Amino acid sequence: MQTLNDLLVESKIFANREVLSPHYTPQKLVFREKEINNIERALAPSLKGERGRNLFIYGKTGTGKTSCAKYVINEVNAIPNTKAKISYINCRIYNSRYRILNKVISDHIPTYAKRGYGAVELYEKLINWIEEDSKILVITLDEVDVVKDLDDLIYTLTRINSDIRAGGVTLIGISNKVSFKEDLDPRSLSTLYESELIFPPYYSNEIFAIIKDRAETGFKNGAIDDEILHFIAASASKEGGDARFSLKIMSKAGEMAEERSQEAITMKEAEEAIKAAESEIVYDLISTLPEHQKLVLYSIVLLTGSGGSYKKLTDGVDTYIFSGEVYGRYKSISEGLHKQAKSERWYRNYISELEMQGLIVSFDSSKGVRGHTKLIKLLYPVKKTREVLERDIFGIAKANGIEPGAV
């Protein structure tokens, strides 16, 4: 066991831990030149004092969306005397229209922020500030799909361009979910007038180049070799080309080697770090799912663990459950939590999203298995997945006297 004095000794493994963080923005982003140029083109009108088209950026976790957006924002901020004023907003933290408006005001008019003004007052102050000298306000909304009142937010921000006499607002939205706009009200959707940019997953050789560059700065000389970096890159590639996953593995492996008083990371630490990172990432992912996707996944977990009103299908190794039964359980759970269950059309979208995230797999059954239906299989351990979901779903519900299993 390490003592406090051990922790204060200079690391034999790490040279700069910050470089290994997924939140670190490097000076050069490799394999994303085309995407960076597209973001720059979207912002170019704003730099000249003109309203640009709104831009929505999509891609799986770890494909560089946020890093590229921040990279371009840093470029813009370095340009003197530009009309463009930028706010970067993490919607996991600022997850409502009011919080986002207040954050924008805080970024640019700090003396006015946090005085208890309502959304209308913040909106009017923002318009007056933009009109003062025809500013172009660029609002970057990272993980925009998690905003609770997204319709109200989109409508409010796009409405500014209709209400002001000079200047304007350009939106950049970032999301893991291409389908998130389907939740928007038609009136909000019609005001967007946006371009779209898709970030593809990284290939294994690209991940290797990314993490090798980080490793050269983040680790001491000789602390990690190319064989281990290739191994980590291949593992991240299997997880869908997630560079963030590979950085997490590297950092975790380094910590393990340091705890063992080693001067270099071995394959043993890399293998153990991969297992730990896989577990952490999937449960991080589950905890950040939208509410109704959690309820659908919880229904799948319950049916997988205990069986339902219909007999489960197994192939001797895996267990599959009927989609119709999952929807029935989802409706029951929603009612037990005093929530309105979504329609079957939305339920099918949720199943698709859960499958895209790699949490479940589904396929159409052959004829003769209760007619023609969809079969679903959970891809992660029932017990751990249920624990994460119940902590999230019932954290608030317990206060209302609703317990796990009561639904």
Secondary structure, DSSP 8 states (H G I E B T S, - for coil): ---HHHHHS--SSBS-GGGGSTT---SS-TT-HHHHHHHHHHHHHHHTT----EEEEE--TTSSHHHHHHHHHHHHHTSTT-SEEEEEEETTTS-SHHHHHHHHHHHH-TTTSSS---HHHHHHHHHHHHHHTT-EEEEEEETGGG-TTHHHHHHHHHHHHHH-SS-EEEEEEEES-GGGGGGS-HHHHHTT-EEEEE-----HHHHHHHHHHHHHHHB-TTSS-HHHHHHHHHHHHHTTS-HHHHHHHHHHHHHHHHHTT-SS--HHHHHHHHHHHHHHHHHHHHHTS-HHHHHHHHHHHHHHHH--SS--EE-SS-EEEEHHHHHHHHHHHHHHTT-----HHHHHHHHHHHHHTTSEEEEE--TTSSSS-EEEEE-S-HHHHHHHHHHHHHHHHGGGT--TT--
